[in-house]
Amino acid sequence: MSNFNILKVSEKHIKKDVLLIENNDLFYHVFDEKDLPSDITNITLKSQKDVDFVIVLRTKSPLIVYNIAPYTRGKIIFVCENEDVKTSREIHLQEGAEIDLIVPDFSAGNRALNIETKLLGKGAKANWHLSSYSQNNDKKVFKISFSHFADKSFADMHNYGVVLDQSTLIFTGDSTIYEAVKGAETHQTARIIVFDEGSTAQADPILNIYHNDVIAASHAATVGRVNAEHLYYLNSRGLTELEAKQLITKGYLLPIINYIDDEELKEKFIAQLEGVI
């Protein structure tokens, strides 16, 4: 059985127009944005123990800010249901906060997600992992940004995708280290596999470095057709073209599951991925 339960938002969570989620409510709970009071756009996550928390993204407020309190650590999993999702989110990391942000996007629907992680406190660290596929006529557009405002901040972005049929998948990665920031480090990796001629795939890495005192900054992006030799090899082993596509897609996107501990949640995402094509 899954450890995760639906978080029921109540008046006890609201303090001065901010939704405060802390301590035990951040372990094995699912927070659905559709349950967020309409006048609340700022959510603070605060915990002394490692966070393990799921957020269901919805087309709701134009902008919702998730504020990660100082020295809060753990992982946050963002998910979308089988529906169109268009929204902007900011994630603010305060001093010493360390968060893995995980997005296994294996459901159907259009996406227009603009998610910016602002590293506001000294030593803040963010690791971003997105795996997504698009098929049929879906259009999925992700703009993922890191903004370094604090010394010794660290961010690492990984975006992986598979494009099928007449669909569209676009990754834009934008990393900025500002003028006064010393000792920061930022990285990006984007990879997209294209199966069909009618599909559209694009990966745009952007680095803006305004200070010379940088530990490291890098980006890498690859968009390409699936290797014909790989398909031929799988066909020669008795797999149909459809089965070969399913196997390659699963092998390419499945590694994100390794960042999820809960077995039932893993099975859910694996089942979604196996339903591709």
C-alpha positions in Angstrom: 0.0 0.0 0.0 1.1 3.5 -0.7 2.2 5.7 2.2 0.7 8.8 0.5 -2.6 10.4 1.7 -4.5 13.4 0.3 -3.7 16.6 2.3 -6.9 18.2 3.5 -6.3 22.0 3.6 -8.0 23.7 6.5 -7.9 27.0 8.3 -5.1 25.8 10.6 -2.8 25.9 7.5 -3.5 29.6 6.6 -1.5 32.3 8.3 -1.6 35.9 7.0 -2.6 35.0 3.5 0.1 32.3 3.3 -0.6 28.6 3.2 1.9 27.0 5.6 2.5 23.3 5.3 5.0 21.9 7.8 6.3 18.9 9.6 4.2 15.7 9.3 2.0 17.2 6.5 5.1 17.1 4.3 5.7 13.4 4.6 3.7 11.1 2.3 1.0 13.6 1.4 -0.5 14.6 -1.9 -1.4 18.3 -2.3 -3.9 19.0 -5.1 -3.8 22.6 -6.3 -7.5 22.5 -7.0 -8.1 22.5 -3.2 -6.1 25.7 -2.8 -8.3 28.6 -1.5 -8.7 31.1 -4.4 -7.1 34.0 -2.5 -3.9 32.1 -1.6 -1.0 32.3 -4.0 1.9 31.8 -1.6 2.7 28.4 0.0 5.5 27.8 2.5 6.9 24.4 3.0 8.9 23.9 6.3 10.2 20.8 7.9 13.0 19.6 10.2 12.9 16.2 8.6 13.4 15.2 4.9 10.3 16.1 2.8 8.6 13.5 0.6 5.7 15.4 -1.0 3.5 15.3 -4.1 1.9 18.4 -5.8 -0.7 18.0 -8.5 -0.4 20.9 -10.8 -3.6 22.6 -12.1 -4.5 25.5 -14.3 -5.6 27.7 -11.5 -3.9 30.9 -10.3 -1.7 32.6 -12.9 1.2 32.3 -10.5 1.7 30.3 -7.3 4.9 30.6 -5.3 6.2 27.6 -3.3 8.6 28.9 -0.6 11.0 26.4 0.8 12.0 27.4 4.3 15.6 27.6 5.4 17.4 24.2 5.8 14.3 22.2 4.6 15.4 19.2 2.6 13.9 16.3 0.6 12.0 15.8 -2.6 8.9 17.3 -4.2 7.2 15.4 -7.0 5.1 17.5 -9.4 2.4 15.6 -11.5 -0.2 16.4 -14.1 -3.4 14.5 -14.7 -4.8 13.6 -18.1 -5.9 17.2 -18.9 -4.5 20.4 -20.3 -2.3 22.3 -17.8 -1.2 25.9 -18.4 0.4 27.7 -15.5 3.4 29.5 -14.0 5.0 28.5 -10.7 8.0 29.8 -8.7 10.0 27.8 -6.2 11.9 30.0 -3.7 14.8 28.2 -1.9 15.9 30.0 1.2 19.3 29.6 3.0 20.5 26.0 3.2 17.4 24.5 1.5 18.1 21.4 -0.6 15.3 20.0 -2.8 15.0 17.4 -5.5 12.2 18.5 -7.9 10.9 15.5 -9.8 8.4 15.7 -12.7 7.3 12.3 -14.3 5.0 13.7 -17.0 3.5 10.5 -18.4 -0.1 11.6 -18.9 -1.9 13.0 -21.9 -2.9 16.6 -22.5 -1.3 19.8 -23.6 1.3 21.5 -21.3 2.4 25.1 -21.0 4.5 25.1 -17.8 6.7 27.9 -16.8 8.5 26.9 -13.6 11.3 29.1 -12.1 13.4 28.1 -9.2 14.9 31.1 -7.4 17.9 30.2 -5.2 17.5 33.1 -2.7 19.5 31.9 0.2 23.2 31.1 0.6 24.0 27.4 -0.1 20.6 26.7 -1.6 20.6 23.6 -3.8 18.1 22.4 -6.4 18.2 19.2 -8.5 15.5 19.2 -11.3 14.5 15.9 -13.1 11.8 16.0 -15.8 10.8 13.1 -18.1 8.0 13.7 -20.6 6.5 12.2 -23.7 4.1 13.7 -26.2 1.9 11.8 -28.7 -1.1 12.1 -31.0 -1.6 15.9 -31.3 -0.5 17.0 -27.8 1.6 20.1 -27.5 3.9 20.2 -24.5 6.0 23.3 -23.8 8.2 23.5 -20.7 10.2 26.6 -19.7 12.4 25.6 -16.7 14.5 28.3 -15.1 17.2 28.6 -12.4 17.9 32.0 -11.0 20.9 32.3 -8.7 20.5 35.2 -6.3 22.7 33.8 -3.5 26.3 32.9 -3.0 27.3 29.2 -3.2 24.0 28.2 -4.7 23.8 25.0 -6.8 21.4 23.9 -9.5 21.3 20.9 -11.9 18.6 20.5 -14.5 17.8 17.3 -16.5 15.0 17.3 -19.1 14.4 14.1 -21.1 11.6 13.6 -23.7 10.2 11.3 -26.4 8.1 12.7 -29.2 5.6 10.6 -31.3 3.0 11.1 -34.0 2.1 14.7 -34.8 2.8 16.0 -31.3 5.1 18.7 -30.1 7.6 18.8 -27.2 9.7 21.8 -26.4 12.2 22.3 -23.6 13.6 25.7 -22.8 16.2 25.7 -20.0 17.2 29.1 -18.6 20.0 29.5 -16.0 21.1 32.8 -14.7 23.8 33.7 -12.1 23.5 37.4 -11.2 26.1 40.0 -10.8 26.7 39.9 -7.0 26.6 36.1 -6.7 29.9 34.4 -5.8 30.7 30.7 -5.9 27.5 29.5 -7.7 27.3 26.4 -9.9 24.6 25.7 -12.5 24.2 22.9 -15.1 21.6 21.8 -17.7 21.1 18.7 -19.8 18.3 18.2 -22.3 17.7 15.1 -24.5 14.8 14.4 -26.9 14.2 11.3 -29.1 12.0 11.8 -32.1 10.2 8.8 -33.6 8.0 10.2 -36.4 8.5 12.7 -39.2 5.4 14.7 -38.4 6.4 15.5 -34.8 8.1 18.6 -33.5 10.9 18.6 -31.0 13.1 21.5 -29.7 15.6 22.0 -26.8 16.9 25.4 -26.1 19.5 25.8 -23.4 20.3 29.3 -22.2 23.1 30.4 -19.8 23.3 34.0 -18.4 26.4 34.4 -16.3 27.0 37.9 -14.9 29.8 37.1 -12.4 33.3 35.7 -12.9 33.5 33.9 -9.6 31.6 30.8 -10.7 32.4 27.2 -9.7 31.0 25.8 -13.0 28.4 26.5 -15.6 27.4 24.1 -18.4 24.7 23.1 -20.8 24.1 20.2 -23.2 21.2 19.6 -25.6 20.5 16.8 -28.1 17.4 16.4 -30.3 17.5 13.5 -32.8 15.7 10.7 -34.6 15.6 7.3 -32.9 18.6 5.2 -34.0 17.5 3.0 -37.0 20.0 0.3 -36.0 18.4 0.0 -32.6 15.0 -0.5 -34.2 16.3 -3.0 -36.7 18.0 -5.0 -33.9 14.8 -5.1 -31.9 12.8 -6.1 -35.0 15.3 -8.9 -35.7 14.6 -10.2 -32.2 11.0 -10.6 -33.0 9.5 -7.3 -31.7 7.1 -5.4 -33.9 7.9 -1.8 -34.7 5.2 -0.7 -32.1 6.7 -3.0 -29.4 10.2 -1.6 -30.2 9.0 2.0 -29.9 7.4 1.1 -26.5 10.6 -0.6 -25.3 12.8 2.3 -26.3 10.5 4.9 -24.8 10.3 3.1 -21.5 14.0 2.6 -21.3 14.7 6.3 -22.1 12.2 7.8 -19.6 12.0 5.2 -16.9 15.2 6.2 -14.9 13.3 9.1 -13.3 11.4 6.4 -11.3 14.6 5.8 -9.3 14.0 9.1 -7.5 10.7 7.9 -6.1 10.7 5.7 -3.0 7.0 4.8 -2.7 6.3 1.5 -4.5 2.7 2.2 -5.3 3.5 5.6 -6.7 6.3 4.0 -8.8 3.8 1.4 -10.2 1.4 4.2 -11.1 4.0 6.0 -13.2 5.3 2.8 -14.7 1.7 1.9 -15.8 1.3 5.3 -17.3 4.5 4.9 -19.3 3.6 1.5 -20.5 0.4 2.9 -21.9 2.4 5.1 -24.3 1.7 4.5 -28.0 
